């Protein structure tokens, strides 16, 4: 698992790095393959912006949030990514189990031909 953090127009502080890294590492438990994450923390027009891109196997996830508090923005973006990953994995698993297995399918009565032969 690789997490790279980029700071734009903001001073790089150790507590901010640790908070972002800890929150992003939680996403690994939802993914099947090792992930690579790019976190961009920036300060734009008196607002704190957080953008996170996650790549795992062939899957890409991305989310962005802008607010006054950098820590709250990180938490919000990670929650958005958790929802995206959950939806993506939920769809694939529901497709897999959508069809009924032939062994468990109810048997339909066979209509017998009635004839006077």
ROBA-865708 format. One record per atom (N, C-alpha, C, O, CB): residue in three letters; residue number from 0; x, z, y. Coordinates in steps of 0.02 Angstrom, whole numbers, plus 32768, in hexadecimal, padded with zeros to 4 digits. Glycine has a CB too. Layout:
<rs>
 rest  nr   c1   c3   c2
  ALA NUM    X    Z    Y
...
</rs>
This chain:
<rs>
 rest  nr   c1   c3   c2
  UNK   0 802A 8000 7FC6
  UNK   0 8000 8000 8000
  UNK   0 802D 8000 803E
  UNK   0 805B 8029 8045
  UNK   0 7FD0 803D 7FFF
  UNK   1 801F 7FD2 806A
  UNK   1 8046 7FCC 80A7
  UNK   1 8018 7FD2 80E4
  UNK   1 7FE5 7FAF 80E8
  UNK   1 806D 7F89 80A9
  UNK   2 802A 7FFE 8112
  UNK   2 8004 8006 8150
  UNK   2 8034 7FFC 8189
  UNK   2 8063 8023 8191
  UNK   2 7FE0 804C 8153
  UNK   3 8028 7FC8 81B2
  UNK   3 8052 7FBE 81ED
  UNK   3 8028 7FCB 822B
  UNK   3 7FEF 7FB5 8230
  UNK   3 806F 7F75 81EE
  UNK   4 8045 7FEF 825A
  UNK   4 8021 8003 8297
  UNK   4 8044 7FE5 82D3
  UNK   4 8081 7FEA 82DB
  UNK   4 801D 8051 829D
  UNK   5 801C 7FC5 82FE
  UNK   5 8035 7FA6 833B
  UNK   5 8014 7FC7 8377
  UNK   5 7FD7 7FD0 8378
  UNK   5 8028 7F5A 833B
  UNK   6 803C 7FDA 83A8
  UNK   6 8023 7FF8 83E5
  UNK   6 8029 7FC6 841E
  UNK   6 805E 7FA7 8427
  UNK   6 8049 803A 83F6
  UNK   7 7FF4 7FBD 8445
  UNK   7 7FF5 7F90 847E
  UNK   7 7FDE 7FB6 84BC
  UNK   7 7FA7 7FD3 84BC
  UNK   7 7FC9 7F51 8472
  UNK   8 8007 7FB7 84EE
  UNK   8 7FF7 7FD8 852E
  UNK   8 7FE8 8022 8525
  UNK   8 7FC1 803F 854C
  UNK   8 7FBB 7FB6 854E
  UNK   9 8006 8040 84F4
  UNK   9 7FFB 8087 84E7
  UNK   9 803B 80A3 84C8
  UNK   9 805F 8080 84A4
  UNK   9 7FBD 8092 84B8
  UNK  10 804A 80E2 84D5
  UNK  10 8085 8101 84B9
  UNK  10 807A 8112 8470
  UNK  10 8046 812C 845D
  UNK  10 8098 8141 84E2
  UNK  11 80AB 8104 8447
  UNK  11 80A7 8112 83FF
  UNK  11 80B4 815C 83F4
  UNK  11 80EA 8175 8402
  UNK  11 80D9 80E7 83D7
  UNK  12 8082 8180 83DA
  UNK  12 808A 81C7 83CB
  UNK  12 8083 81D2 8380
  UNK  12 805F 81AF 835E
  UNK  12 8055 81F1 83F2
  UNK  13 80A7 8203 8368
  UNK  13 80A6 8213 8320
  UNK  13 8061 822A 8308
  UNK  13 804C 8214 82D3
  UNK  13 80D9 8249 8311
  UNK  14 803D 8255 832D
  UNK  14 7FFA 8269 8314
  UNK  14 7FCA 822F 830E
  UNK  14 7FA1 822D 82E0
  UNK  14 7FDC 829D 8342
  UNK  15 7FCF 81FF 833C
  UNK  15 7FA3 81C4 8339
  UNK  15 7FB4 8199 82FD
  UNK  15 7F87 817F 82DB
  UNK  15 7FA8 819B 837A
  UNK  16 7FF5 8191 82EF
  UNK  16 800A 816B 82B4
  UNK  16 7FF2 818C 8274
  UNK  16 7FD8 816A 8247
  UNK  16 8057 8164 82B2
  UNK  17 7FFA 81CE 8270
  UNK  17 7FE5 81F2 8233
  UNK  17 7F9A 81EE 8228
  UNK  17 7F83 81E7 81F0
  UNK  17 7FFB 823B 8237
  UNK  18 7F73 81F4 825F
  UNK  18 7F2A 81F1 8258
  UNK  18 7F14 81AC 8240
  UNK  18 7EEB 81A7 8212
  UNK  18 7F08 8202 829C
  UNK  19 7F30 8178 825E
  UNK  19 7F1E 8134 824B
  UNK  19 7F32 8126 8202
  UNK  19 7F0B 8109 81DC
  UNK  19 7F3E 8100 827A
  UNK  20 7F6E 813A 81F0
  UNK  20 7F86 812E 81AC
  UNK  20 7F5C 8154 8178
  UNK  20 7F4A 8138 8144
  UNK  20 7FD0 8142 81A5
  UNK  21 7F4C 8192 8187
  UNK  21 7F24 81BA 8158
  UNK  21 7EDE 819C 814E
  UNK  21 7EC5 819A 8116
  UNK  21 7F1E 8202 8170
  UNK  22 7EBF 8186 8184
  UNK  22 7E7C 816A 817F
  UNK  22 7E7C 8127 815A
  UNK  22 7E4F 8119 8132
  UNK  22 7E5D 8161 81C5
  UNK  23 7EAD 80FE 8168
  UNK  23 7EAF 80BC 8148
  UNK  23 7EC0 80C2 80FE
  UNK  23 7EA7 809B 80D5
  UNK  23 7EE3 808E 816A
  UNK  24 7EE9 80F3 80EB
  UNK  24 7EFB 80FB 80A5
  UNK  24 7EBE 810E 807B
  UNK  24 7EBE 8102 803E
  UNK  24 7F31 8130 809E
  UNK  25 7E8B 812B 8099
  UNK  25 7E4E 813C 8074
  UNK  25 7E2B 80FE 8059
  UNK  25 7E06 8102 8028
  UNK  25 7E1F 8163 80A0
  UNK  26 7E36 80C5 8079
  UNK  26 7E15 8087 8063
  UNK  26 7E2F 806F 8020
  UNK  26 7E0C 8049 7FFD
  UNK  26 7E1F 8050 8097
  UNK  27 7E6A 8083 800C
  UNK  27 7E87 806B 7FCD
  UNK  27 7E5D 807E 7F91
  UNK  27 7E5C 8059 7F60
  UNK  27 7ECE 8087 7FC5
  UNK  28 7E3A 80B6 7F94
  UNK  28 7E12 80CB 7F5A
  UNK  28 7DD6 809D 7F4D
  UNK  28 7DB9 809E 7F17
  UNK  28 7DF9 8112 7F63
  UNK  29 7DC2 8075 7F7F
  UNK  29 7D8A 8047 7F77
  UNK  29 7DA2 8003 7F5E
  UNK  29 7D79 7FDA 7F48
  UNK  29 7D65 803F 7FB8
  UNK  30 7DE2 7FF6 7F60
  UNK  30 7DFE 7FB5 7F4F
  UNK  30 7E1E 7FB7 7F0A
  UNK  30 7E38 7FEA 7EF5
  UNK  30 7E30 7F9D 7F84
  UNK  31 7E1D 7F7E 7EE8
  UNK  31 7E39 7F79 7EA4
  UNK  31 7E83 7F69 7EA4
  UNK  31 7EA6 7F7A 7E74
  UNK  31 7E13 7F45 7E7C
  UNK  32 7E9C 7F49 7ED8
  UNK  32 7EE2 7F35 7EDB
  UNK  32 7F03 7F57 7F17
  UNK  32 7EE1 7F6E 7F45
  UNK  32 7EE8 7EE8 7EE0
  UNK  33 7F46 7F5A 7F17
  UNK  33 7F69 7F79 7F50
  UNK  33 7F58 7F54 7F91
  UNK  33 7F50 7F17 7F92
  UNK  33 7FB5 7F78 7F45
  UNK  34 7F53 7F79 7FC7
  UNK  34 7F3D 7F5C 8006
  UNK  34 7F77 7F5A 8038
  UNK  34 7FA7 7F7F 8033
  UNK  34 7F02 7F82 8023
  UNK  35 7F6F 7F2C 8067
  UNK  35 7F9B 7F28 80A2
  UNK  35 7F6D 7F2F 80DE
  UNK  35 7F3B 7F0B 80E4
  UNK  35 7FC5 7EE5 80A3
  UNK  36 7F7F 7F5C 810C
  UNK  36 7F55 7F67 8147
  UNK  36 7F7E 7F5E 8186
  UNK  36 7FB7 7F74 8189
  UNK  36 7F35 7FAC 8145
  UNK  37 7F60 7F3F 81B7
  UNK  37 7F7E 7F37 81F9
  UNK  37 7F51 7F5A 822B
  UNK  37 7F17 7F47 8234
  UNK  37 7F89 7EEB 820C
  UNK  38 7F6B 7F8D 824C
  UNK  38 7F45 7FB4 827C
  UNK  38 7F61 7FA5 82C1
  UNK  38 7F9D 7FAA 82CD
  UNK  38 7F49 8001 826C
  UNK  39 7F35 7F92 82F0
  UNK  39 7F4A 7F85 8334
  UNK  39 7F25 7FB6 8362
  UNK  39 7EE8 7FB6 8365
  UNK  39 7F3C 7F3B 8349
  UNK  40 7F4C 7FDF 8384
  UNK  40 7F30 8010 83B3
  UNK  40 7F44 7FF9 83F9
  UNK  40 7F7F 7FF0 8408
  UNK  40 7F4A 8058 83A4
  UNK  41 7F12 7FF1 8425
  UNK  41 7F21 7FD9 8468
  UNK  41 7EF6 7FFC 849B
  UNK  41 7EC4 801C 848B
  UNK  41 7F16 7F8D 846C
  UNK  42 7F0B 7FF6 84D8
  UNK  42 7EE7 8014 8510
  UNK  42 7ED5 7FDC 8540
  UNK  42 7F02 7FBC 855D
  UNK  42 7F11 804C 8534
  UNK  43 7E94 7FCF 8549
  UNK  43 7E7C 7F97 8572
  UNK  43 7E48 7FB1 85A4
  UNK  43 7E14 7FCB 858F
  UNK  43 7E60 7F5E 8547
  UNK  44 7E54 7FAA 85E3
  UNK  44 7E23 7FBA 8617
  UNK  44 7E04 7FFF 860E
  UNK  44 7DC7 8005 860C
  UNK  44 7DED 7F86 8618
  UNK  45 7E2D 8032 860A
  UNK  45 7E17 8078 8601
  UNK  45 7DF2 8084 85C0
  UNK  45 7DD0 80B7 85B9
  UNK  45 7DEB 808B 863B
  UNK  46 7DF7 8057 8591
  UNK  46 7DD8 805F 8550
  UNK  46 7E0D 805A 8519
  UNK  46 7E3F 8036 8521
  UNK  46 7DA0 8029 8545
  UNK  47 7E03 807D 84E4
  UNK  47 7E30 807A 84AA
  UNK  47 7E13 804B 8477
  UNK  47 7DD9 8052 8462
  UNK  47 7E3D 80C1 848C
  UNK  48 7E3A 801A 8461
  UNK  48 7E23 7FE9 8430
  UNK  48 7E4B 7FF1 83F0
  UNK  48 7E88 7FF9 83F1
  UNK  48 7E2A 7FA1 844C
  UNK  49 7E28 7FEE 83B8
  UNK  49 7E48 7FF3 8376
  UNK  49 7E30 7FB7 834D
  UNK  49 7DF4 7FAA 8348
  UNK  49 7E37 8037 8353
  UNK  50 7E60 7F94 8330
  UNK  50 7E50 7F5C 8304
  UNK  50 7E77 7F66 82C3
  UNK  50 7EB4 7F71 82C5
  UNK  50 7E60 7F17 8325
  UNK  51 7E54 7F60 828B
  UNK  51 7E75 7F69 824A
  UNK  51 7E64 7F2C 821E
  UNK  51 7E2B 7F18 8218
  UNK  51 7E5F 7FAB 8227
  UNK  52 7E98 7F10 8201
  UNK  52 7E91 7ED9 81D1
  UNK  52 7EAB 7EF0 818E
  UNK  52 7EE3 7F0A 818A
  UNK  52 7EB6 7E98 81E9
  UNK  53 7E83 7EE8 815A
  UNK  53 7E97 7EFE 8117
  UNK  53 7E96 7EC2 80E8
  UNK  53 7E67 7E9B 80E7
  UNK  53 7E67 7F37 80FC
  UNK  54 7ECC 7EBB 80C2
  UNK  54 7ED2 7E85 8091
  UNK  54 7EE1 7EA5 804D
  UNK  54 7F11 7ECB 8046
  UNK  54 7F0B 7E52 80A6
  UNK  55 7EB7 7E94 801C
  UNK  55 7EC1 7EAF 7FD8
  UNK  55 7EB1 7E77 7FA6
  UNK  55 7E77 7E63 7FA0
  UNK  55 7E95 7EEE 7FCC
  UNK  56 7EE3 7E60 7F83
  UNK  56 7ED8 7E29 7F55
  UNK  56 7EC4 7DEB 7F7C
  UNK  56 7EE9 7DD4 7FA7
  UNK  56 7EA1 7E3B 7F20
  UNK  57 7E8A 7DD1 7F6E
  UNK  57 7E70 7D97 7F93
  UNK  57 7E3C 7DAA 7FC6
  UNK  57 7E1C 7D7E 7FE3
  UNK  57 7E53 7D65 7F63
  UNK  58 7E33 7DEA 7FD2
  UNK  58 7DFF 7E01 8000
  UNK  58 7E1C 7E14 8043
  UNK  58 7E52 7E31 8047
  UNK  58 7DDA 7E3D 7FE1
  UNK  59 7DF8 7E03 8079
  UNK  59 7E0B 7E13 80BD
  UNK  59 7DD2 7E38 80DE
  UNK  59 7D98 7E25 80D8
  UNK  59 7E1D 7DD3 80E5
  UNK  60 7DE2 7E6E 8101
  UNK  60 7DB1 7E94 8127
  UNK  60 7DCD 7EA2 816C
  UNK  60 7E09 7EAD 8174
  UNK  60 7D9F 7ED7 8102
  UNK  61 7DA2 7EA1 819E
  UNK  61 7DB8 7EAB 81E3
  UNK  61 7D81 7ECE 820A
  UNK  61 7D46 7EBF 8203
  UNK  61 7DCC 7E68 8204
  UNK  62 7D96 7EFD 8235
  UNK  62 7D66 7F20 8260
  UNK  62 7D89 7F34 82A1
  UNK  62 7DC6 7F3C 82A3
  UNK  62 7D48 7F5F 823C
  UNK  63 7D60 7F3B 82D6
  UNK  63 7D7B 7F4D 8318
  UNK  63 7D49 7F7A 833A
  UNK  63 7D0D 7F74 8331
  UNK  63 7D89 7F0E 8342
  UNK  64 7D64 7FA9 8363
  UNK  64 7D3A 7FD6 8389
  UNK  64 7D5C 7FE6 83CB
  UNK  64 7D9A 7FEB 83CF
  UNK  64 7D2A 8017 8361
  UNK  65 7D34 7FEE 8400
  UNK  65 7D4D 8000 8442
  UNK  65 7D26 803C 845A
  UNK  65 7CE8 803A 845C
  UNK  65 7D48 7FC5 8474
  UNK  66 7D49 8072 846E
  UNK  66 7D28 80AD 8489
  UNK  66 7D5B 80D2 84B5
  UNK  66 7D93 80BB 84BF
  UNK  66 7D0C 80DB 8451
  UNK  67 7D47 810B 84CE
  UNK  67 7D73 8132 84F9
  UNK  67 7DA5 815C 84D2
  UNK  67 7DDB 816C 84EB
  UNK  67 7D4B 815E 8527
  UNK  68 7D94 816E 8495
  UNK  68 7DBE 8199 846B
  UNK  68 7DDE 8171 8433
  UNK  68 7DBB 8152 840B
  UNK  68 7D95 81D4 844E
  UNK  69 7E20 8171 8430
  UNK  69 7E45 814A 83FE
  UNK  69 7E38 8164 83B7
  UNK  69 7E2F 813C 8389
  UNK  69 7E90 814C 840C
  UNK  70 7E36 81A5 83AE
  UNK  70 7E2B 81C2 836C
  UNK  70 7DE5 81B1 8352
  UNK  70 7DDC 81A2 8317
  UNK  70 7E35 820E 836E
  UNK  71 7DB3 81B4 837D
  UNK  71 7D6F 81A3 8369
  UNK  71 7D6A 8159 8358
  UNK  71 7D46 8146 8329
  UNK  71 7D3D 81B4 83A2
  UNK  72 7D8E 812F 837C
  UNK  72 7D8E 80E7 836D
  UNK  72 7DAC 80D9 8328
  UNK  72 7D93 80AF 8303
  UNK  72 7DB4 80C1 83A3
  UNK  73 7DE1 80FC 8318
  UNK  73 7E00 80F3 82D6
  UNK  73 7DCF 8106 829F
  UNK  73 7DC7 80E2 826E
  UNK  73 7E41 811E 82CF
  UNK  74 7DAD 813E 82A7
  UNK  74 7D7D 8154 8275
  UNK  74 7D43 8123 826E
  UNK  74 7D2C 8115 8237
  UNK  74 7D61 819A 8287
  UNK  75 7D2C 8108 82A7
  UNK  75 7CF4 80D8 82A6
  UNK  75 7D08 8097 8282
  UNK  75 7CE2 807D 825A
  UNK  75 7CDD 80C8 82ED
  UNK  76 7D44 807F 8290
  UNK  76 7D5B 8041 8271
  UNK  76 7D63 804A 8225
  UNK  76 7D51 801D 81FF
  UNK  76 7D9D 8029 8290
  UNK  77 7D7E 8082 8210
  UNK  77 7D86 808F 81C8
  UNK  77 7D41 8093 81A7
  UNK  77 7D39 807B 816F
  UNK  77 7DAE 80D0 81BD
  UNK  78 7D10 80B1 81C8
  UNK  78 7CCC 80B4 81AC
  UNK  78 7CAF 806E 81A5
  UNK  78 7C8D 805F 8174
  UNK  78 7C9F 80E0 81D8
  UNK  79 7CBB 8043 81D7
  UNK  79 7CA3 7FFD 81D3
  UNK  79 7CC3 7FD9 8197
  UNK  79 7CA1 7FB4 8173
  UNK  79 7CB3 7FD8 8214
  UNK  80 7D04 7FE4 818E
  UNK  80 7D26 7FC4 8156
  UNK  80 7D0D 7FDD 8113
  UNK  80 7D07 7FB7 80E3
  UNK  80 7D71 7FCF 815C
  UNK  81 7CFE 801E 810E
  UNK  81 7CE2 803A 80D0
  UNK  81 7CA0 8018 80C0
  UNK  81 7C92 8008 8086
  UNK  81 7CD8 8086 80D6
  UNK  82 7C76 800D 80F3
  UNK  82 7C36 7FEB 80E7
  UNK  82 7C41 7FA3 80D1
  UNK  82 7C1F 7F8C 80A3
  UNK  82 7C0B 7FEC 8127
  UNK  83 7C70 7F80 80F1
  UNK  83 7C7D 7F3B 80DE
  UNK  83 7C95 7F37 8095
  UNK  83 7C7D 7F0C 806F
  UNK  83 7CB2 7F1C 810C
  UNK  84 7CC2 7F62 8083
  UNK  84 7CDD 7F61 803F
  UNK  84 7CA6 7F74 800D
  UNK  84 7CA1 7F55 7FD7
  UNK  84 7D18 7F92 8038
  UNK  85 7C7D 7FA5 801E
  UNK  85 7C46 7FB9 7FF2
  UNK  85 7C14 7F81 7FE7
  UNK  85 7BFD 7F77 7FAF
  UNK  85 7C23 7FF5 800E
  UNK  86 7C03 7F5D 801C
  UNK  86 7BD5 7F26 8016
  UNK  86 7BF2 7EEE 7FEB
  UNK  86 7BD0 7ED1 7FC1
  UNK  86 7BC1 7F0B 805B
  UNK  87 7C31 7EDF 7FF6
  UNK  87 7C51 7EA9 7FD1
  UNK  87 7C55 7EB9 7F87
  UNK  87 7C49 7E8E 7F5D
  UNK  87 7C98 7E9B 7FEC
  UNK  88 7C66 7EF6 7F77
  UNK  88 7C6B 7F09 7F30
  UNK  88 7C26 7F14 7F11
  UNK  88 7C1D 7F09 7ED5
  UNK  88 7C95 7F49 7F28
  UNK  89 7BF5 7F28 7F38
  UNK  89 7BB1 7F30 7F1F
  UNK  89 7B91 7EEE 7F0D
  UNK  89 7B6E 7EE9 7EDB
  UNK  89 7B87 7F54 7F52
  UNK  90 7B9D 7EBB 7F36
  UNK  90 7B81 7E7A 7F28
  UNK  90 7B9E 7E5D 7EE8
  UNK  90 7B79 7E42 7EBF
  UNK  90 7B8F 7E4A 7F62
  UNK  91 7BDF 7E63 7EDE
  UNK  91 7BFD 7E46 7EA3
  UNK  91 7BE6 7E6B 7E63
  UNK  91 7BDC 7E4B 7E30
  UNK  91 7C49 7E49 7EA8
  UNK  92 7BDD 7EAC 7E68
  UNK  92 7BC8 7ED0 7E2C
  UNK  92 7B7E 7EC3 7E1D
  UNK  92 7B6B 7EC2 7DE3
  UNK  92 7BD4 7F1B 7E34
  UNK  93 7B55 7EBA 7E51
  UNK  93 7B0E 7EAD 7E44
  UNK  93 7B05 7E67 7E27
  UNK  93 7AD8 7E5C 7DFF
  UNK  93 7AE5 7EB5 7E84
  UNK  94 7B2F 7E38 7E3B
  UNK  94 7B2B 7DF5 7E1E
  UNK  94 7B3E 7DF7 7DD4
  UNK  94 7B21 7DD4 7DAB
  UNK  94 7B58 7DC4 7E44
  UNK  95 7B6E 7E20 7DC5
  UNK  95 7B86 7E24 7D81
  UNK  95 7B4F 7E3F 7D52
  UNK  95 7B49 7E28 7D1A
  UNK  95 7BC5 7E50 7D7C
  UNK  96 7B28 7E6F 7D6A
  UNK  96 7AF6 7E8F 7D40
  UNK  96 7AB0 7E74 7D4C
  UNK  96 7A7F 7E92 7D35
  UNK  96 7AF7 7ED9 7D4B
  UNK  97 7AAA 7E3D 7D6E
  UNK  97 7A68 7E23 7D80
  UNK  97 7A43 7E08 7D43
  UNK  97 7A07 7E15 7D3B
  UNK  97 7A70 7DEC 7DB5
  UNK  98 7A65 7DE3 7D19
  UNK  98 7A44 7DC6 7CDF
  UNK  98 7A3E 7DFA 7CA7
  UNK  98 7A6A 7E24 7C9E
  UNK  98 7A6A 7D88 7CC6
  UNK  99 7A08 7DF6 7C82
  UNK  99 79FC 7E24 7C4C
  UNK  99 7A21 7E0B 7C0E
  UNK  99 7A1E 7DD0 7BFD
  UNK  99 79B0 7E2C 7C3E
  UNK 100 7A42 7E38 7BEC
  UNK 100 7A66 7E27 7BAF
  UNK 100 7A33 7E12 7B7A
  UNK 100 79FE 7E30 7B75
  UNK 100 7A91 7E63 7B97
  UNK 101 7A43 7DE0 7B52
  UNK 101 7A15 7DC6 7B20
  UNK 101 7A04 7DFB 7AEC
  UNK 101 79CD 7DF9 7ACF
  UNK 101 7A32 7D8A 7AFF
  UNK 102 7A30 7E29 7ADF
  UNK 102 7A22 7E5D 7AAD
  UNK 102 79EC 7E8D 7AC6
  UNK 102 79C9 7EAB 7A9D
  UNK 102 7A62 7E84 7A9D
  UNK 103 79E6 7E95 7B08
  UNK 103 79B6 7EC4 7B23
  UNK 103 7977 7EA3 7B40
  UNK 103 794C 7EC4 7B5C
  UNK 103 79D7 7EED 7B58
  UNK 104 7974 7E63 7B39
  UNK 104 793B 7E3E 7B53
  UNK 104 78FF 7E49 7B25
  UNK 104 7905 7E47 7AE8
  UNK 104 794C 7DF3 7B5B
  UNK 105 78C5 7E53 7B44
  UNK 105 7889 7E5D 7B1B
  UNK 105 7876 7E1C 7AF9
  UNK 105 7879 7DE6 7B17
  UNK 105 784E 7E77 7B47
  UNK 106 7862 7E23 7ABB
  UNK 106 784F 7DE7 7A96
  UNK 106 7807 7DD4 7AA8
  UNK 106 77DA 7DFE 7AAB
  UNK 106 7856 7DF3 7A4A
  UNK 107 77FF 7D94 7AB3
  UNK 107 77BC 7D7B 7AC2
  UNK 107 779C 7D65 7A80
  UNK 107 77BC 7D46 7A56
  UNK 107 77BE 7D40 7AF6
  UNK 108 775C 7D76 7A77
  UNK 108 773C 7D60 7A39
  UNK 108 7737 7D14 7A36
  UNK 108 7728 7CF2 7A66
  UNK 108 76F6 7D80 7A33
  UNK 109 7746 7CFC 79FA
  UNK 109 7743 7CB4 79F0
  UNK 109 76FC 7CA0 79E1
  UNK 109 76DD 7CBC 79B3
  UNK 109 7773 7C9E 79B8
  UNK 110 76E2 7C71 7A06
  UNK 110 769E 7C5A 79FB
  UNK 110 769B 7C31 79BC
  UNK 110 76BF 7BFF 79B4
  UNK 110 7684 7C32 7A38
  UNK 111 766F 7C47 798E
  UNK 111 766A 7C23 794F
  UNK 111 7638 7BEB 7956
  UNK 111 7603 7BF3 7976
  UNK 111 7657 7C53 7915
  UNK 112 7648 7BB4 7939
  UNK 112 761A 7B7A 793C
  UNK 112 75E2 7B86 790A
  UNK 112 75EE 7B91 78CF
  UNK 112 763F 7B37 792C
  UNK 113 75A7 7B85 7923
  UNK 113 756D 7B8E 78F7
  UNK 113 7551 7B49 78E9
  UNK 113 753F 7B23 7916
  UNK 113 7537 7BBE 7917
  UNK 114 754E 7B3C 78AD
  UNK 114 7534 7AFA 789A
  UNK 114 7515 7AFD 7855
  UNK 114 7528 7B27 782C
  UNK 114 756D 7AC5 789C
  UNK 115 74E7 7AD2 7848
  UNK 115 74C5 7ACF 7807
  UNK 115 74E6 7A98 77DE
  UNK 115 74CF 7A5F 77E1
  UNK 115 7478 7AC3 780E
  UNK 116 7517 7AA7 77BC
  UNK 116 7538 7A74 7794
  UNK 116 7531 7A84 774D
  UNK 116 754A 7A5F 7722
  UNK 116 7581 7A6F 77A6
</rs>
